[in-house]
Amino acid sequence: MRAAEGGFTPPGPADFVLPPIIAEVTKPMVLVVLSAVLIFAVTYAASRRAAIVPGKLQYAGEYVYSFVRNGIARDSIGSDRFLPFVPYLFSLFLFVLINNFYGLVPLLQFPSFSRAGFVYGLAALTWVVYNAVGIRKHGFIRYFKLQTLPAGVSGAILLLIVPLEFMSNILVRPVTLALRLFANMFAGHLLLILFTLGGEYLLLESGNLAYAPVGVVALILAVAISFLEALIMFLQAYVFTLLTAMYIGGALADEH
């Protein structure tokens, strides 16, 4: 695939356009559905026989749930109003995490959120959630006033501040939320492809033994990048969920 007529062909965006498996169904679509099935199956199995002294699976499930509940939802939304949003944030964290970690799973090896369409869909859902809860609490007009008029600001400066606040708080947030996740997954997977296939080409297909040590180094770097990617995949799931919780907390706040 990489050994073109002129030698090694570096990976690019075309490597993320996968052919359909059946009809219009592609591998990323299957992975997204599989992640939902996995989340349901694992959480159901972890909670089906809940006991005072938890088993390993129940303990793991409770640990992740507590991490999202206490470390993200309560701290970002507030201890008096965070509980209704914990199920969404818990599901969101697991959904992003599993789809990210697909990039390191043998045979699957494709992070679903390296496809921008999936990320923008998820960010749009978050956008609907935090705007809906804000409008529900404050009413349509007061909510948008809170989001666009900072406390203590008045006078002619509002002609500049209001459009900027509207762009920042209402329009730009879902775009930046999506781009952060997409760009990290896309770039990380691209690096893995480059070092893995580049090392394989230098070792087996270049026809020049002098390149073999460089190929070995490239493969070692691919392994190192995999460990780094595992950390980044977790952090991106955490950041996406944390920002969602912060946006919900901001929408519920009485002051901007």
C-alpha positions as CSV (number, residue, x, y, z in Angstrom):
1,M,0.0,0.0,0.0
2,R,2.9,2.4,0.8
3,A,5.4,1.2,-1.7
4,A,4.5,3.3,-4.7
5,E,6.4,3.3,-8.0
6,G,8.7,6.1,-6.8
7,G,9.3,4.6,-3.3
8,F,7.6,5.2,0.0
9,T,4.3,7.1,-0.1
10,P,3.7,9.0,3.2
11,P,0.3,8.6,4.8
12,G,-2.2,11.4,4.6
13,P,-5.9,12.2,4.9
14,A,-6.8,9.5,2.2
15,D,-5.8,6.8,4.8
16,F,-8.8,7.9,6.9
17,V,-11.3,7.3,4.1
18,L,-12.1,3.7,4.5
19,P,-14.0,1.6,2.0
20,P,-17.5,0.4,2.9
21,I,-17.8,-3.0,4.6
22,I,-21.3,-3.7,3.4
23,A,-23.3,-1.3,1.2
24,E,-22.8,2.2,2.8
25,V,-21.6,0.8,6.2
26,T,-18.0,1.7,7.0
27,K,-15.6,0.6,9.7
28,P,-15.9,3.8,11.8
29,M,-19.7,3.4,11.8
30,V,-19.4,-0.2,13.0
31,L,-17.0,0.9,15.7
32,V,-19.3,3.6,17.0
33,V,-22.2,1.2,17.3
34,L,-19.9,-1.4,18.9
35,S,-18.8,1.1,21.5
36,A,-22.4,1.7,22.5
37,V,-23.0,-2.0,22.8
38,L,-19.8,-2.5,24.9
39,I,-20.7,0.4,27.3
40,F,-24.2,-1.1,27.8
41,A,-22.9,-4.6,28.3
42,V,-20.1,-3.8,30.7
43,T,-22.1,-1.3,32.8
44,Y,-25.0,-3.8,33.0
45,A,-22.7,-6.6,34.0
46,A,-20.9,-4.4,36.6
47,S,-24.2,-3.3,38.2
48,R,-26.4,-6.4,37.8
49,R,-25.2,-8.1,41.0
50,A,-24.2,-5.1,43.0
51,A,-22.9,-6.1,46.5
52,I,-21.7,-4.2,49.5
53,V,-18.3,-5.9,49.0
54,P,-17.8,-5.3,45.2
55,G,-16.2,-7.7,42.9
56,K,-13.5,-6.6,40.4
57,L,-15.9,-5.6,37.7
58,Q,-18.2,-3.8,40.0
59,Y,-15.2,-2.1,41.7
60,A,-13.9,-0.9,38.3
61,G,-17.3,0.4,37.3
62,E,-17.8,2.2,40.6
63,Y,-14.3,3.7,40.3
64,V,-15.0,5.2,36.9
65,Y,-18.5,6.3,37.9
66,S,-17.1,8.1,41.0
67,F,-14.3,9.7,38.9
68,V,-16.9,11.3,36.6
69,R,-19.5,12.0,39.3
70,N,-17.2,13.6,41.9
71,G,-14.1,14.7,39.9
72,I,-16.0,16.1,36.9
73,A,-19.7,16.7,37.4
74,R,-19.8,17.8,41.0
75,D,-16.8,20.1,40.8
76,S,-17.8,21.7,37.6
77,I,-21.6,22.0,37.9
78,G,-22.0,22.4,41.6
79,S,-22.9,20.1,44.5
80,D,-26.5,21.2,44.6
81,R,-27.4,20.5,40.9
82,F,-25.0,18.1,39.3
83,L,-26.8,14.8,39.9
84,P,-29.2,14.9,36.9
85,F,-26.3,15.3,34.5
86,V,-24.1,12.5,35.8
87,P,-25.6,9.7,33.6
88,Y,-25.0,11.8,30.5
89,L,-21.4,12.8,31.5
90,F,-20.6,9.2,32.5
91,S,-21.9,7.8,29.2
92,L,-20.1,10.6,27.3
93,F,-16.8,9.9,29.0
94,L,-16.9,6.1,28.3
95,F,-18.1,6.7,24.7
96,V,-15.3,9.0,23.9
97,L,-12.7,6.9,25.7
98,I,-13.6,3.6,24.0
99,N,-13.8,5.2,20.6
100,N,-10.4,6.8,21.1
101,F,-8.8,3.6,22.4
102,Y,-9.9,1.7,19.3
103,G,-6.8,3.2,17.7
104,L,-4.6,1.0,19.8
105,V,-6.6,-2.2,19.6
106,P,-5.1,-4.8,17.2
107,L,-7.1,-5.5,14.1
108,L,-9.4,-2.5,14.8
109,Q,-6.7,0.1,14.9
110,F,-8.8,3.1,14.0
111,P,-9.9,5.8,16.4
112,S,-13.5,6.7,15.5
113,F,-13.1,10.3,16.4
114,S,-10.4,10.8,13.8
115,R,-13.4,11.3,11.5
116,A,-14.6,14.8,11.9
117,G,-18.3,14.0,11.3
118,F,-18.6,11.8,14.4
119,V,-17.0,14.5,16.6
120,Y,-19.1,17.3,15.4
121,G,-22.2,15.2,16.0
122,L,-21.2,14.6,19.6
123,A,-20.3,18.3,20.1
124,A,-23.7,19.3,18.6
125,L,-25.4,17.0,21.2
126,T,-23.5,18.7,24.0
127,W,-24.4,22.1,22.6
128,V,-28.1,21.2,22.6
129,V,-27.9,19.8,26.2
130,Y,-26.2,22.8,27.8
131,N,-28.3,25.4,25.9
132,A,-31.5,23.5,26.7
133,V,-30.9,23.3,30.4
134,G,-29.9,27.0,30.5
135,I,-33.1,28.1,28.6
136,R,-35.2,25.8,30.8
137,K,-33.9,27.4,34.0
138,H,-33.6,31.0,33.0
139,G,-36.0,31.4,30.1
140,F,-35.0,32.1,26.5
141,I,-34.4,35.9,26.7
142,R,-32.7,35.9,30.2
143,Y,-30.5,33.0,29.3
144,F,-29.1,34.7,26.2
145,K,-28.7,37.9,28.2
146,L,-26.7,36.0,30.8
147,Q,-24.5,34.5,28.1
148,T,-23.8,37.7,26.3
149,L,-23.8,40.4,28.9
150,P,-21.0,40.1,31.5
151,A,-21.8,41.4,34.9
152,G,-20.5,44.9,35.6
153,V,-20.0,45.9,32.0
154,S,-22.0,48.8,30.6
155,G,-21.8,51.6,28.1
156,A,-20.6,51.7,24.5
157,I,-18.2,48.8,25.1
158,L,-21.2,46.5,25.0
159,L,-21.4,47.0,21.2
160,L,-18.1,45.1,21.0
161,I,-18.6,42.7,24.0
162,V,-22.1,41.4,23.2
163,P,-21.2,40.0,19.7
164,L,-17.9,38.6,21.0
165,E,-19.6,36.9,23.9
166,F,-22.4,35.5,21.6
167,M,-19.8,34.1,19.2
168,S,-17.7,32.7,22.1
169,N,-20.4,31.2,24.3
170,I,-23.1,30.2,21.8
171,L,-21.5,29.6,18.3
172,V,-17.8,28.8,18.7
173,R,-17.9,26.4,21.7
174,P,-19.1,23.3,19.9
175,V,-16.6,23.9,17.1
176,T,-13.6,24.2,19.4
177,L,-14.9,21.3,21.5
178,A,-15.0,19.1,18.4
179,L,-11.8,20.3,16.8
180,R,-9.7,19.6,19.9
181,L,-10.7,16.0,20.0
182,F,-10.7,15.4,16.2
183,A,-7.3,17.1,15.7
184,N,-5.6,15.0,18.5
185,M,-7.0,11.7,17.2
186,F,-6.3,12.5,13.6
187,A,-2.7,13.6,14.2
188,G,-1.9,10.8,16.6
189,H,-3.2,8.1,14.3
190,L,-1.3,9.7,11.4
191,L,1.9,9.5,13.4
192,L,1.4,5.9,14.2
193,I,0.8,5.1,10.5
194,L,3.9,7.0,9.5
195,F,6.3,5.4,11.9
196,T,4.8,1.9,11.6
197,L,4.6,1.7,7.9
198,G,7.8,3.8,7.4
199,G,9.7,1.4,9.6
200,E,8.3,-1.6,7.8
201,Y,9.2,-0.1,4.4
202,L,12.8,0.6,5.4
203,L,13.3,-2.8,6.9
204,L,11.6,-5.0,4.2
205,E,10.8,-3.1,1.1
206,S,13.5,-0.4,0.5
207,G,16.1,-2.9,-0.8
208,N,18.9,-1.2,1.0
209,L,20.2,-2.8,4.2
210,A,21.8,0.6,5.2
211,Y,18.2,1.8,6.0
212,A,17.5,-1.1,8.3
213,P,18.7,0.6,11.6
214,V,16.6,3.6,10.8
215,G,13.6,1.2,10.2
216,V,14.2,-0.4,13.6
217,V,14.3,3.1,15.3
218,A,11.1,4.0,13.5
219,L,9.3,0.9,14.8
220,I,10.6,1.6,18.4
221,L,9.3,5.1,18.1
222,A,5.9,3.7,16.9
223,V,5.7,1.7,20.2
224,A,6.7,4.8,22.2
225,I,4.1,6.9,20.4
226,S,1.5,4.2,21.2
227,F,2.1,4.7,24.9
228,L,1.9,8.5,24.5
229,E,-1.3,8.1,22.5
230,A,-2.9,6.1,25.2
231,L,-2.3,9.0,27.6
232,I,-3.6,11.5,25.1
233,M,-6.7,9.4,24.3
234,F,-7.6,9.3,28.0
235,L,-6.9,13.0,28.4
236,Q,-9.1,13.9,25.4
237,A,-12.0,11.9,26.8
238,Y,-11.5,13.7,30.2
239,V,-11.2,17.2,28.6
240,F,-14.3,16.7,26.4
241,T,-16.3,15.5,29.4
242,L,-14.9,18.2,31.7
243,L,-15.7,21.0,29.2
244,T,-19.2,19.7,28.7
245,A,-19.7,19.8,32.5
246,M,-18.3,23.3,32.7
247,Y,-20.6,24.5,29.9
248,I,-23.6,23.0,31.7
249,G,-22.5,24.7,34.9
250,G,-22.1,28.0,33.1
251,A,-25.6,27.6,31.5
252,L,-27.1,27.1,35.0
253,A,-25.2,29.9,36.7
254,D,-27.1,33.0,37.7
255,E,-24.2,35.3,36.6
256,H,-21.9,35.2,33.7
